[in-house]
């Protein structure tokens, strides 16, 4: 068997377009899942059961069902009544999925912040929200960073699942190129290398962010 990477070079613009879609979705999902995770965690911990029980159910539901099933439900299930673009379903599906995991992390790290700090802040005249925003959440976020970073690295790889609903990320565009060129080995190797390079850059960014957070604390 001879290896021929010339088709990969010919389809390089298509592959780069898939990389761009992957990174764009990754940034959108990261912001949604981290910010949303903090909001869900705070509401879950600091509100009454009538409010926080639905959110606890949300966390349980998205953590105990497969990501692909969630995407199919949003795209094909809800799609029977509401036509939602595939890219929106992809971002929402991944966003909700990782929001649940991140919320679970934030719940644990918020609980790990000493209650004495909360009480001391309140005694100094800070209100409840100000104490959460300036005292509790920054510490909880720093403690959550390693787990959050790992989740984001896993999330970028999970973007490949979105090919199942027709989103043109890296795996989807490589499948298209393979259907035309019949060179699966070369394209899969190329996509593997691209994923590896993205992971290396994300791991380097994770290390830098964690060092900065440790220095500030």
C-alpha positions as CSV (number, residue, x, y, z in Angstrom):
1,X,0.0,0.0,0.0
2,X,1.4,3.4,-1.0
3,X,0.8,6.5,1.0
4,X,-0.2,9.6,-1.0
5,X,-0.7,12.8,1.0
6,X,-1.2,15.0,-2.2
7,X,-5.0,14.8,-1.8
8,X,-4.7,16.2,1.7
9,X,-2.8,19.1,0.4
10,X,-5.4,19.7,-2.3
11,X,-8.2,19.7,0.4
12,X,-6.2,21.6,2.9
13,X,-8.4,24.8,2.6
14,X,-11.4,22.6,3.4
15,X,-9.7,21.0,6.4
16,X,-8.7,24.5,7.7
17,X,-12.3,25.6,7.4
18,X,-13.2,22.6,9.5
19,X,-10.5,23.6,12.1
20,X,-12.0,27.1,12.2
21,X,-15.5,25.8,12.8
22,X,-14.2,23.5,15.5
23,X,-12.3,26.3,17.3
24,X,-15.3,28.7,17.0
25,X,-17.7,26.2,18.5
26,X,-15.1,25.4,21.2
27,X,-14.8,29.1,22.3
28,X,-18.6,29.6,22.3
29,X,-19.2,26.4,24.3
30,X,-16.3,27.2,26.8
31,X,-17.8,30.6,27.6
32,X,-21.4,29.3,27.9
33,X,-20.4,26.3,30.0
34,X,-18.1,28.1,32.4
35,X,-20.3,31.2,32.9
36,X,-23.5,29.1,33.0
37,X,-21.9,26.6,35.3
38,X,-21.1,29.3,37.9
39,X,-24.6,30.7,37.7
40,X,-26.2,27.2,38.1
41,X,-23.9,26.4,41.0
42,X,-24.7,29.6,42.9
43,X,-28.4,29.3,42.4
44,X,-28.3,25.7,43.4
45,X,-26.4,26.4,46.6
46,X,-28.0,29.7,47.7
47,X,-31.7,29.4,46.8
48,X,-34.7,27.4,48.2
49,X,-35.5,23.9,47.1
50,X,-38.3,25.0,44.8
51,X,-35.8,26.9,42.7
52,X,-32.7,24.7,43.0
53,X,-34.2,21.3,42.6
54,X,-35.0,21.8,38.9
55,X,-31.3,22.8,38.4
56,X,-30.1,19.8,40.3
57,X,-32.3,17.7,38.0
58,X,-30.7,19.5,35.0
59,X,-27.2,18.6,36.3
60,X,-28.3,15.0,36.9
61,X,-30.0,14.7,33.5
62,X,-27.0,16.0,31.4
63,X,-24.4,14.1,33.4
64,X,-26.2,10.7,33.1
65,X,-27.3,10.7,29.5
66,X,-25.0,10.3,26.4
67,X,-24.0,13.5,24.6
68,X,-25.1,12.1,21.2
69,X,-28.6,11.3,22.6
70,X,-28.9,14.9,23.9
71,X,-27.9,16.3,20.4
72,X,-30.4,14.0,18.7
73,X,-33.1,15.1,21.0
74,X,-32.4,18.8,20.4
75,X,-32.0,18.5,16.7
76,X,-34.5,15.8,15.6
77,X,-36.8,15.7,18.6
78,X,-37.5,19.3,19.3
79,X,-36.8,19.9,15.6
80,X,-40.3,18.4,14.9
81,X,-41.8,21.6,16.3
82,X,-39.0,24.2,16.1
83,X,-36.6,24.4,13.3
84,X,-33.2,25.1,14.9
85,X,-30.0,25.5,12.8
86,X,-27.5,22.6,13.3
87,X,-24.8,25.0,14.5
88,X,-27.0,26.4,17.2
89,X,-28.0,22.9,18.3
90,X,-24.4,21.9,18.5
91,X,-23.4,24.9,20.6
92,X,-26.4,24.5,22.9
93,X,-26.1,20.8,23.2
94,X,-22.4,20.8,24.1
95,X,-22.9,24.0,26.2
96,X,-25.6,22.4,28.3
97,X,-23.7,19.1,28.6
98,X,-20.5,20.8,29.9
99,X,-22.4,23.4,31.9
100,X,-23.8,20.5,34.0
101,X,-20.3,19.1,34.6
102,X,-18.8,22.5,35.3
103,X,-21.7,23.4,37.7
104,X,-20.9,20.2,39.6
105,X,-17.3,21.3,39.9
106,X,-18.2,24.8,41.0
107,X,-20.6,23.5,43.7
108,X,-17.7,21.5,45.2
109,X,-15.2,24.3,45.0
110,X,-17.7,26.9,46.4
111,X,-18.4,24.6,49.3
112,X,-14.6,24.3,49.9
113,X,-14.2,28.0,50.6
114,X,-14.2,28.5,54.3
115,X,-17.5,29.8,55.7
116,X,-15.4,32.1,58.0
117,X,-14.4,34.2,55.0
118,X,-18.1,34.7,54.1
119,X,-18.9,35.7,57.6
120,X,-15.9,38.0,57.9
121,X,-16.9,39.7,54.6
122,X,-20.4,40.2,55.8
123,X,-19.2,41.7,59.1
124,X,-17.2,44.2,57.1
125,X,-20.4,45.5,55.4
126,X,-20.4,43.5,52.2
127,X,-23.8,42.3,51.0
128,X,-24.5,38.7,50.1
129,X,-24.0,39.2,46.4
130,X,-20.9,41.3,46.8
131,X,-19.4,38.6,49.1
132,X,-20.1,36.0,46.6
133,X,-18.7,38.0,43.7
134,X,-15.6,39.4,45.4
135,X,-14.7,36.8,48.0
136,X,-16.2,33.3,47.3
137,X,-16.4,32.9,43.5
138,X,-12.8,34.1,42.8
139,X,-11.4,31.5,45.1
140,X,-13.8,28.8,43.9
141,X,-12.9,29.6,40.3
142,X,-9.1,29.3,41.0
143,X,-9.6,25.9,42.7
144,X,-11.8,24.7,39.8
145,X,-9.3,25.7,37.1
146,X,-7.5,22.3,36.7
147,X,-10.8,20.4,36.4
148,X,-12.3,23.1,34.1
149,X,-9.3,23.0,31.9
150,X,-9.5,19.2,31.6
151,X,-13.2,19.5,30.7
152,X,-12.4,22.0,28.0
153,X,-9.8,19.8,26.4
154,X,-12.3,16.9,26.4
155,X,-15.0,19.2,25.0
156,X,-12.9,20.1,22.0
157,X,-12.5,16.5,21.1
158,X,-16.2,15.9,21.7
159,X,-17.0,18.5,19.0
160,X,-16.3,15.7,16.5
161,X,-19.7,14.2,17.7
162,X,-21.4,17.2,16.0
163,X,-20.6,15.6,12.6
164,X,-23.6,13.4,13.3
165,X,-26.0,16.3,12.8
166,X,-24.1,17.7,9.8
167,X,-21.9,20.4,11.3
168,X,-18.8,21.0,9.2
169,X,-16.2,20.5,11.8
170,X,-12.9,18.7,11.2
171,X,-14.2,15.1,11.2
172,X,-17.2,16.0,9.0
173,X,-15.1,17.8,6.3
174,X,-12.5,15.0,6.4
175,X,-15.3,12.5,5.8
176,X,-16.3,14.5,2.8
177,X,-12.8,14.6,1.4
178,X,-12.4,10.9,1.9
179,X,-15.6,10.2,0.0
180,X,-14.1,12.0,-3.0
181,X,-10.5,10.9,-2.8
182,X,-10.8,7.5,-1.2
183,X,-7.7,8.2,0.9
184,X,-9.0,7.6,4.5
185,X,-5.6,6.8,6.1
186,X,-4.0,10.0,5.0
187,X,-6.9,12.2,6.1
188,X,-7.4,10.5,9.4
189,X,-3.7,10.8,10.2
190,X,-3.8,14.5,9.3
191,X,-6.8,15.1,11.5
192,X,-5.2,13.2,14.4
193,X,-2.1,15.4,14.1
194,X,-4.3,18.6,14.1
195,X,-6.1,17.4,17.2
196,X,-2.8,16.6,18.9
197,X,-1.5,20.1,18.2
198,X,-4.7,21.7,19.5
199,X,-4.4,19.7,22.7
200,X,-0.8,20.7,23.1
201,X,-1.7,24.4,22.8
202,X,-4.6,24.0,25.2
203,X,-2.4,22.2,27.7
204,X,0.2,25.0,27.5
205,X,-2.5,27.6,28.0
206,X,-3.8,25.6,31.0
207,X,-0.4,25.6,32.6
208,X,0.0,29.3,32.0
209,X,-3.4,30.2,33.4
210,X,-2.9,28.0,36.5
211,X,0.5,29.6,37.2
212,X,-1.0,33.1,36.9
213,X,-3.8,32.1,39.2
214,X,-1.4,30.6,41.7
215,X,0.8,33.8,41.6
216,X,-2.2,36.1,42.2
217,X,-3.5,34.0,45.1
